[in-house]
Amino acid sequence: MLLLEQVGKRVGAETHIEDVSLTLQRGSVNVLLGPTLSGKTSLMRLMAGLDRPTSGRIFMDGKDVTGVPVAKRNVAMVYQQFINYPAMTVFENIASPLRVQGRPEAEIREAVDGAASLLKLKPYLDRTPLNLSGGQQQRTALARALVKKADLVLLDEPLANLDYKLREELREELPRIFAESGAIFVYATTEPTEALLLGGNTATLSRGRVTQFGPTPDVYRRPADLETARIFSDPPLNVLAMEAERGILVSPHGFSVPAPGLPDGAYLAGLRAHHLRAGPPPLGTAGFEARVVVTEVTGSQTYLHADIGGDRLVAVLPGVRASERGAPIELHFAPGDLRVFGADGRAAAPALARAA
């Protein structure tokens, strides 16, 4: 078990990590999700022992390792910017941590063969890294981390340089590998979709703080605050100002939803882009009319940017929808998909049942 107790990291006047407390169990997948510069890499460096925290403590299996350098820990790391030994073959790159451990040759060959098969590297085992593509070099670094059988495996956006097809295959395969290893895996990403595919637990990060940590589906479906909901939404979360009046949440744009028990007052409502649908609102949904600003066709989907009374929304709609700028369009959503936050940004109501 890896335990972080109120860990902080300051560099001069800048705070890189602020009061982070996390408990990560063996055999678990733990995703660090946040935008660039949110603190993901800084937190992983503290976990690994590459940097020392300026406050708080770090424990591994009950032992205080706060000041223990990475060389004295059983840690494996893979970065987006891959690192390989240029003079060694792919086979020897993957085998290197096992040779340092003094493993038998038969065990080394079996481990390398398994990792190379998984990562589609078997045809390249006799090549040196300089004779590989960028994606192949990244896979070599990933294979080396997998065979090491470390207590803690840190993966900092490791699939970013791979082609789409291989990235999707590995996203599906990695959780199984993680579960079987018994290690603690920490996987940093900027992509909410990647966090959902990997499952496990997710910690959302913003400006060096962990805003929420828990099972990935729970953090996604029940964000504790508006910041977490924004982090876990791609395209960006649609946010609208609404007013609660006698158990009804009212929008200045002409729609309302029941909100029984919600105190009167001003709120912010968050709605993810894929929860919006086009067309007349079916029974039990909330609908409104907007004006098309621009459409982006991606092939199987259309990203529709629309204006509703001065507020900008984005909807992800199935298929190809070419609409003229300024054209009216009806949009609707299920009230249960709305997330409501108070003036302090904290979740005020997790879900609403039906539209008015």
C-alpha positions as CSV (number, residue, x, y, z in Angstrom):
1,M,0.0,0.0,0.0
2,L,1.2,3.5,-0.9
3,L,0.1,6.2,1.6
4,L,0.5,9.9,1.1
5,E,-0.3,12.0,4.2
6,Q,-0.8,15.8,3.5
7,V,2.1,15.8,1.1
8,G,3.1,19.2,-0.3
9,K,5.8,20.5,-2.6
10,R,7.0,24.1,-2.8
11,V,9.7,25.5,-5.0
12,G,10.6,29.0,-3.9
13,A,7.3,30.9,-3.8
14,E,5.5,28.5,-6.0
15,T,3.3,25.7,-4.7
16,H,3.5,22.6,-7.0
17,I,1.6,20.2,-4.8
18,E,-0.7,21.2,-1.9
19,D,-1.8,18.9,1.0
20,V,-2.4,15.7,-1.0
21,S,-3.6,12.7,1.0
22,L,-4.1,9.4,-0.9
23,T,-4.2,5.7,-0.1
24,L,-3.3,3.4,-3.1
25,Q,-3.7,-0.4,-2.7
26,R,-1.7,-3.1,-4.3
27,G,-3.1,-4.5,-7.5
28,S,-5.0,-1.3,-8.1
29,V,-5.0,1.1,-11.1
30,N,-5.0,4.7,-10.1
31,V,-5.5,7.4,-12.7
32,L,-4.2,11.0,-12.1
33,L,-6.5,13.1,-14.3
34,G,-6.0,16.7,-15.0
35,P,-5.0,19.3,-17.5
36,T,-1.4,20.2,-18.3
37,L,0.4,21.8,-15.3
38,S,-2.2,20.5,-12.9
39,G,0.5,18.7,-10.9
40,K,0.4,15.1,-12.2
41,T,4.1,14.7,-13.0
42,S,5.1,16.6,-9.8
43,L,3.0,14.2,-7.7
44,M,4.4,11.1,-9.5
45,R,8.0,12.3,-8.9
46,L,7.2,12.6,-5.1
47,M,5.7,9.1,-5.1
48,A,8.8,7.7,-6.8
49,G,11.4,9.4,-4.6
50,L,12.8,11.6,-7.4
51,D,11.8,14.6,-5.4
52,R,11.4,15.1,-1.7
53,P,8.2,16.7,-0.3
54,T,8.5,20.0,1.6
55,S,5.7,18.9,3.9
56,G,3.9,15.6,4.7
57,R,5.0,12.0,4.7
58,I,5.0,9.1,2.2
59,F,4.7,5.4,3.3
60,M,5.1,2.2,1.3
61,D,3.7,-0.9,2.9
62,G,3.9,0.8,6.3
63,K,7.5,2.0,6.0
64,D,8.2,5.7,5.9
65,V,10.0,6.3,2.6
66,T,9.7,10.1,2.6
67,G,13.4,10.7,2.2
68,V,14.3,7.5,0.5
69,P,15.7,8.1,-3.1
70,V,14.3,6.3,-6.1
71,A,17.4,4.2,-6.5
72,K,16.6,2.4,-3.2
73,R,12.9,1.8,-4.1
74,N,11.4,-0.9,-6.3
75,V,9.8,1.6,-8.8
76,A,9.4,1.5,-12.5
77,M,8.6,4.7,-14.5
78,V,7.5,5.3,-18.1
79,Y,7.2,8.9,-19.4
80,Q,5.6,10.3,-22.6
81,Q,9.2,11.2,-23.6
82,F,10.5,7.6,-23.7
83,I,14.0,6.7,-22.5
84,N,15.9,3.7,-23.9
85,Y,19.5,2.6,-24.0
86,P,20.7,3.5,-27.5
87,A,23.5,0.9,-27.7
88,M,21.3,-2.0,-26.6
89,T,18.9,-4.1,-28.7
90,V,15.2,-4.0,-28.0
91,F,15.6,-7.4,-26.3
92,E,18.3,-6.1,-24.0
93,N,16.5,-2.9,-23.3
94,I,13.5,-4.9,-22.0
95,A,15.7,-7.4,-20.2
96,S,17.9,-4.8,-18.5
97,P,16.0,-4.6,-15.1
98,L,15.9,-8.4,-14.9
99,R,19.6,-8.7,-15.6
100,V,20.3,-6.1,-12.8
101,Q,18.1,-8.3,-10.5
102,G,20.2,-11.4,-11.5
103,R,17.3,-13.4,-12.9
104,P,18.0,-16.7,-14.7
105,E,18.3,-16.5,-18.4
106,A,15.3,-18.7,-19.1
107,E,13.1,-16.5,-16.9
108,I,14.4,-13.4,-18.7
109,R,13.7,-14.7,-22.1
110,E,10.2,-15.8,-21.1
111,A,9.4,-12.4,-19.6
112,V,10.8,-10.5,-22.6
113,D,8.9,-12.7,-25.0
114,G,5.6,-12.1,-23.2
115,A,6.0,-8.3,-23.0
116,A,7.2,-8.1,-26.6
117,S,4.2,-10.2,-27.8
118,L,1.7,-7.9,-25.9
119,L,3.3,-4.7,-27.2
120,K,3.8,-6.0,-30.8
121,L,7.6,-5.8,-30.6
122,K,8.7,-9.3,-31.4
123,P,9.8,-8.5,-35.0
124,Y,12.1,-5.8,-33.6
125,L,13.9,-7.5,-30.8
126,D,17.2,-7.5,-32.6
127,R,17.1,-3.8,-33.5
128,T,18.5,-0.9,-31.6
129,P,16.2,2.0,-30.6
130,L,17.6,4.3,-33.2
131,N,16.2,2.0,-35.9
132,L,12.7,2.1,-34.5
133,S,9.8,4.5,-34.9
134,G,8.8,6.8,-32.0
135,G,5.9,4.5,-31.2
136,Q,8.1,1.4,-31.2
137,Q,10.5,3.1,-28.9
138,Q,7.7,4.0,-26.5
139,R,6.5,0.5,-26.5
140,T,10.0,-0.7,-25.6
141,A,10.1,1.6,-22.6
142,L,6.7,0.3,-21.5
143,A,7.7,-3.3,-21.9
144,R,10.8,-2.7,-19.8
145,A,8.6,-1.3,-17.0
146,L,6.2,-4.3,-17.2
147,V,8.8,-7.0,-16.9
148,K,10.5,-5.3,-13.9
149,K,7.6,-6.4,-11.6
150,A,8.1,-3.3,-9.5
151,D,6.0,-2.5,-6.3
152,L,5.1,0.8,-7.8
153,V,4.7,1.5,-11.6
154,L,4.3,5.1,-12.7
155,L,3.1,5.8,-16.2
156,D,3.1,9.5,-17.3
157,E,0.9,9.7,-20.4
158,P,2.7,6.6,-21.8
159,L,0.4,6.1,-24.8
160,A,0.5,9.7,-26.1
161,N,3.0,8.9,-28.9
162,L,1.3,5.7,-30.2
163,D,-0.9,5.4,-33.2
164,Y,-4.7,5.3,-32.5
165,K,-5.2,1.6,-33.1
166,L,-2.4,0.5,-30.8
167,R,-3.4,3.0,-28.2
168,E,-7.0,1.6,-28.1
169,E,-5.7,-2.0,-27.9
170,L,-3.4,-1.2,-25.0
171,R,-6.0,0.8,-23.2
172,E,-8.2,-2.3,-23.1
173,E,-5.3,-4.7,-22.3
174,L,-3.5,-2.7,-19.6
175,P,-6.2,-3.0,-16.8
176,R,-5.9,-6.8,-17.0
177,I,-2.1,-6.7,-16.9
178,F,-2.3,-4.3,-13.9
179,A,-4.7,-6.4,-12.0
180,E,-2.5,-9.6,-12.4
181,S,0.7,-7.9,-11.4
182,G,0.0,-7.1,-7.7
183,A,1.8,-3.8,-8.1
184,I,0.4,-0.3,-7.5
185,F,-0.1,1.4,-10.9
186,V,-0.4,5.2,-11.2
187,Y,-1.3,6.4,-14.7
188,A,-1.3,10.1,-15.5
189,T,-3.5,11.4,-18.4
190,T,-5.2,14.6,-19.6
191,E,-8.0,12.6,-21.3
192,P,-11.2,11.8,-19.4
193,T,-12.0,9.1,-21.9
194,E,-8.7,7.3,-21.1
195,A,-9.5,7.4,-17.4
196,L,-13.0,5.8,-18.0
197,L,-11.4,3.1,-20.2
198,L,-8.8,2.2,-17.6
199,G,-11.3,2.1,-14.8
200,G,-9.9,1.6,-11.3
201,N,-9.7,4.8,-9.2
202,T,-9.3,8.3,-10.4
203,A,-7.8,11.4,-8.6
204,T,-8.7,14.6,-10.3
205,L,-6.1,17.3,-10.1
206,S,-6.2,21.1,-10.4
207,R,-3.4,23.5,-9.6
208,G,-1.6,20.9,-7.5
209,R,-4.6,19.9,-5.4
210,V,-6.5,16.6,-5.6
211,T,-10.2,17.7,-5.9
212,Q,-11.7,14.2,-5.6
213,F,-10.5,10.6,-5.4
214,G,-12.5,7.4,-5.7
215,P,-13.7,4.7,-8.1
216,T,-13.5,6.2,-11.6
217,P,-17.2,5.7,-12.5
218,D,-18.3,7.4,-9.2
219,V,-16.0,10.4,-9.7
220,Y,-17.3,10.8,-13.2
221,R,-21.0,10.4,-12.4
222,R,-21.0,12.2,-9.0
223,P,-18.4,15.0,-9.1
224,A,-18.0,16.6,-5.6
225,D,-17.6,20.0,-7.1
226,L,-17.7,22.1,-10.2
227,E,-13.9,21.9,-10.7
228,T,-14.0,18.1,-10.7
229,A,-16.8,18.1,-13.2
230,R,-14.9,20.4,-15.5
231,I,-11.7,18.2,-15.3
232,F,-13.8,15.1,-16.1
233,S,-15.5,16.5,-19.1
234,D,-14.3,16.6,-22.7
235,P,-15.4,18.6,-24.6
236,P,-15.5,21.2,-21.9
237,L,-18.5,21.1,-19.5
238,N,-21.5,23.3,-20.4
239,V,-22.2,25.6,-17.4
240,L,-25.4,27.6,-17.1
241,A,-26.6,29.9,-14.3
242,M,-30.0,28.8,-12.8
243,E,-32.3,29.8,-10.0
244,A,-34.1,27.5,-7.5
245,E,-37.6,28.7,-6.7
246,R,-39.9,26.6,-4.5
247,G,-38.4,23.2,-5.6
248,I,-38.0,24.1,-9.3
249,L,-34.7,24.9,-10.9
250,V,-35.4,27.7,-13.5
251,S,-33.2,28.8,-16.3
252,P,-33.4,32.4,-17.7
253,H,-33.4,30.7,-21.1
254,G,-36.9,29.3,-20.8
255,F,-36.7,25.8,-19.4
256,S,-37.0,24.4,-15.9
257,V,-36.5,21.1,-14.0
258,P,-37.9,19.9,-10.7
259,A,-35.5,20.2,-7.8
260,P,-37.3,19.0,-4.7
261,G,-35.6,19.9,-1.5
262,L,-33.1,22.3,-3.1
263,P,-33.1,25.6,-1.2
264,D,-34.1,28.7,-3.1
265,G,-31.1,30.6,-4.5
266,A,-28.7,30.9,-7.3
267,Y,-26.9,27.8,-8.7
268,L,-24.7,26.7,-11.5
269,A,-25.8,23.7,-13.6
270,G,-23.3,21.5,-15.5
271,L,-24.2,19.5,-18.5
272,R,-21.8,17.4,-20.5
273,A,-21.8,17.8,-24.3
274,H,-22.8,14.3,-25.1
275,H,-25.9,14.6,-22.9
276,L,-27.4,17.2,-25.3
277,R,-29.6,15.9,-28.1
278,A,-31.1,17.8,-31.1
279,G,-34.8,17.9,-32.0
280,P,-38.1,18.5,-30.3
281,P,-37.8,17.5,-26.6
282,P,-39.5,14.1,-25.8
283,L,-41.7,13.8,-22.8
284,G,-39.7,13.9,-19.6
285,T,-36.9,16.0,-21.0
286,A,-36.0,19.7,-20.8
287,G,-35.7,21.5,-24.1
288,F,-34.8,25.0,-25.4
289,E,-34.0,26.7,-28.7
290,A,-30.5,27.9,-29.5
291,R,-28.6,29.4,-32.5
292,V,-25.9,27.6,-34.3
293,V,-22.5,29.2,-34.1
294,V,-20.3,26.6,-35.8
295,T,-20.4,22.9,-36.6
296,E,-17.3,20.6,-36.6
297,V,-17.8,17.3,-38.4
298,T,-15.4,14.6,-37.2
299,G,-16.8,11.7,-39.3
300,S,-19.2,9.8,-37.1
301,Q,-20.0,12.8,-34.9
302,T,-20.7,16.5,-35.2
303,Y,-19.5,19.0,-32.6
304,L,-22.2,21.6,-32.5
305,H,-21.4,25.0,-30.9
306,A,-24.5,26.9,-30.2
307,D,-25.6,30.2,-28.5
308,I,-28.4,30.4,-26.0
309,G,-29.2,33.9,-24.9
310,G,-25.5,34.8,-24.8
311,D,-24.3,31.6,-23.2
312,R,-22.2,29.3,-25.4
313,L,-22.9,25.5,-25.4
314,V,-21.3,22.6,-27.2
315,A,-23.2,19.4,-28.1
316,V,-21.8,16.2,-29.5
317,L,-24.3,14.8,-31.9
318,P,-24.3,11.5,-33.8
319,G,-23.8,11.5,-37.6
320,V,-23.1,14.4,-39.9
321,R,-25.1,17.6,-39.2
322,A,-24.2,20.6,-41.4
323,S,-26.0,23.7,-40.1
324,E,-25.8,27.3,-41.2
325,R,-24.4,29.8,-38.8
326,G,-27.3,31.5,-37.0
327,A,-29.8,28.8,-37.8
328,P,-32.2,27.9,-35.0
329,I,-31.9,24.5,-33.5
330,E,-33.9,22.7,-30.7
331,L,-31.8,21.0,-28.1
332,H,-32.9,18.9,-25.1
333,F,-31.5,16.8,-22.3
334,A,-32.6,14.4,-19.5
335,P,-32.8,16.2,-16.2
336,G,-31.0,13.3,-14.6
337,D,-27.9,14.3,-16.5
338,L,-27.8,17.8,-15.0
339,R,-25.3,18.4,-12.2
340,V,-26.1,21.3,-9.8
341,F,-23.5,23.2,-7.9
342,G,-23.8,26.0,-5.3
343,A,-22.2,29.4,-5.2
344,D,-19.2,27.7,-3.4
345,G,-18.8,25.3,-6.3
346,R,-19.7,22.2,-4.2
347,A,-22.3,19.7,-5.5
348,A,-25.8,20.8,-4.4
349,A,-27.8,18.0,-5.9
350,P,-26.3,14.9,-7.6
351,A,-29.1,14.4,-10.2
352,L,-32.6,15.5,-11.0
353,A,-35.3,13.1,-11.9
354,R,-37.7,14.5,-14.5
355,A,-38.2,17.7,-16.4
356,A,-41.0,20.2,-15.7
